[in-house]
């Protein structure tokens, strides 16, 4: 038999690790001297230690290793770990792809992209066709006025979330088919052409555009190039979320719009 110091050297591990394995019941000494409290290990336990090290080196936790040693299905535990590693590799490959995109693109100076989880929400909405971006200022305010008159107790969600969905699936300069949506706390009966509905949660690419709406085409071009080159595809129509605008900023240069495009991995 080997004392703990010898055993640690043969097994290429630390005394601290062996004491910890003893403490948690993973690998207990074959014998403990009742007078000196010295721990003694056997060559058979060297095989057990080797097995523990093999499992540790593939990322299994102490609890998972204990389950295997106690007779649980090792295959199921290892398959779970395999799936975790595959997901990690996919995440890191995605990060590398995004870094390459940033390094190679001139647009990186003006725009950047992030992936966001957009929560589900309740909205009131209205579909319409607008001749141009400028028409928003005439067409959208009356929607809020009609809602306030019909349902004076209706409360908007906090934080506020007001956005337009582009039903054409792309950025257009004229005759734009849109659906205006504003998040609220609860549904109310529909009236006229205003509809209450639930928007499902989704994963989306987010691009921030600062400046007038006439410059949004550049943000769209950047976003769709990012989607293509990073292995995604658009899963729903794009949204524009209006953070700052004519209602709280004095100049168009200070307007802030978030472009949100739901995506799925190809």
N, C-alpha and C positions, 0 to 999 in steps of 0.2 A: 504493500500500500504506500501511497505518497502523502506526505504532508502538504498542506494547502499551497505553500510556496513552490514546491517542486511541481505540483499538479498544475499550477497556473503557468509555469514556464513550459511544460510539456504541451499543455493545451493552448498555448499562445493567447492567454487571456489575463485579466488582472485579478488580484486577490479580492479587490473591491467587488468585481462582478460576481465572483464565486460566492462571496458572502451574501450578496443581494439575491442570487439564485436560491441560496439556502433559505433566506428570510421569506421569500415569496413562495417557497415550496416547489420550485422548478427543478432544482438539482441539489439534493441534500447529501452531505457527506455519508460515506458508508459507515463511518464510525467516528465518534467524538470521545476523546479521552476524558473520563469523568474527573480526573485530578487536574489535568493541565488545560482542559478544554480545547486541545489541539484537534483540528479537523483532519481526517484521513480519507483519501479517495482511492478507488481501484482503477485498473485498466478498463474494465467494463464501463465505468463512468466516463472515461475519456471518449468512448464512442457516443455516449449520451450528450456530452458537452459538444462534440463535433456536430451532432444533429441540431442542437440548439443554436450553435453559431451559424449553421447553414440557413436555418429559418430566419434568424435575426438579419442575415445579410440580404435576404430578399424583402425585408421590411415588415415581417410579422411582429406583432406586439407580444409582450410577455404573456398576456392573457390568452392570445390565440395559440401560442406554443403550448401552454398548459393544457388547452383543450385537446390539441393533437396528441400530446403525450398521454393524456388520460383516456384516449380511445375514440375521440370524436373524428368525424370524417375529414381527413387532411385534404382531400381533393377539393371539397367545397370551400374550405378556407383559402386554399391556394388559388382557386379560380376567382374568388372575390378579390384577392390581392392582385392577380393578373389584370383584372378589369380596371382596378385603381391605377395600375402602372400605365395601361393603355390610354386611359383618360388623361393622365399626367403628360404623357408623350404628345398626345393630340393638343393639349393646352399649350405646351411649350413650342410645338411646331407652329401653332397659330400665332404665338407671340413673335417668333422669328419672322414669320411672313409679314406681320405688321411693321416690324423694325425695318425690313427690306423695303417695304412700301414707303415708309417715311424717308429713308435714306435716298431713294431714287427719285422722289417726286418734287418738282418745283412748287406744287400746291401746298406742300407741308409748311411753307412759310406763312400761308394764309389760313389753312384749315387743318384740323386734326379730327380723328375719328375715335370714338369709344363705343363699346358694346354695353347696352343698358337693358335692364329688365323693367319693362313698362308694366306697372300694376293694372289690374282690371279696374274699371270704373263705370259708374252710371252717368249717362250724358243725356242732354236734350240736343237734338240735331235737326238740321234743315239742309236738304239738297238743293242746289241751284247752279245755274250757269252764269258766269260773270264775264264781261267783255275784256277785263284786264285786272291787274293787281290794284290799280287805283280805285276800281269800283268797289273794293272791299269796304272802303270808308263810308260808302253810301248804303251798301246792302246789309252789312253785318250789324251795325248798331240797332236798327229797327227790330232785329230778332230778340235781342236782350230786352228791349222796351216792351215787346209783345208778351214775353215771358213774365216780366215784372208786373204787367197789368193783369194778366190772367191768373198768375199764382204769386201774389205778393209775399207769401210766407216761404217761398222756395229759397233754399240756401245753396250757394255754390260750395264745392268741395274746397278743403283747405289742405295743402296749398292749392291755389287756383290752377286749373289746367284747361286752357282754351286752345283748340287746335282745329286745323282744316285738313281733311283727307282729300287727296287728289284722286278722283275717281277715274281719271284717264290713265293713271299709273305712271305719269311722267310730268315733267315741268313744261308748261305751255305758256306762251306769252299772251294769247288771246282766246276768247271763247273757252274758258276754263271750267270744266265740270268739277264741282267741289261739294263736300259735305261739311258744313260748319258744326262743330261739336263743343259743348262746354260741360265740364264735369260738375255734377250736383250731388247732393246728399241722398236723394231718393227719387224714385220715379213718380210721375204724375200722369194723369190721362193725356193722351195725345190730343192736339187740336190744330185745326187748319192743316198746314203742311209741316208742323213741328212735331217730332217724334222723340219719345223717351226710349232708351234702350241700354243694354249692357255691353260694354266693350271688354273683350277677354284680355287677360294678360298676355304679353308677347315679348320676345327678345328683339331688340332693334339696334341698328347702328345710329349713333347720334353725332351730328355735325352742327357746330354753332356758326351762324352767319351774322356778322355785325355790319349794319348798313342798310340801305334801302332795299325794298323787295325786288327791285329791278335787277339786283345783283345775285339773286338766289340761283340763277342758272349755273353759275360757277360752283356753288356748293353742291348742287345736284350732280354735276359732272364729276366732282371729286368723290362724292359718296358712292356713286355707281361704279366708278373705277375701283374704289377700295373694295366694294362687295365682290366684284369680279376677280380681282387679283388675290383676295384672301380666302377664296374657296367657299363663298356664300352665294345665296341667291335670294332675291326679294320675295317674301312670302305673302305680303299684303301691300296695299297701296300706300304711298308715302304720306306722312303727316308733317305739317308745319305747326309748331307750338310757339305762340307769340309771348315772349317774356317782357321785352320792352318795346314800346312803339309810340305812336302819335299821342296816346293818352298820358304818357308820363315823361317823354323826352322832347326837347325843343327842336332837335335836328335829326334828319334821317340817318346821319352817320352814327348816331347813338342807338339806333334801333337794334334789338337783339332777337333773333329768331332761331329756334332749334329745329333742325331738320331731323325727323325720326323715320327710319325706313325699317319695318319689320323684316327679319331675315331668318333663314335656316341654313345649316351647313349642307353643302352639296355632297 
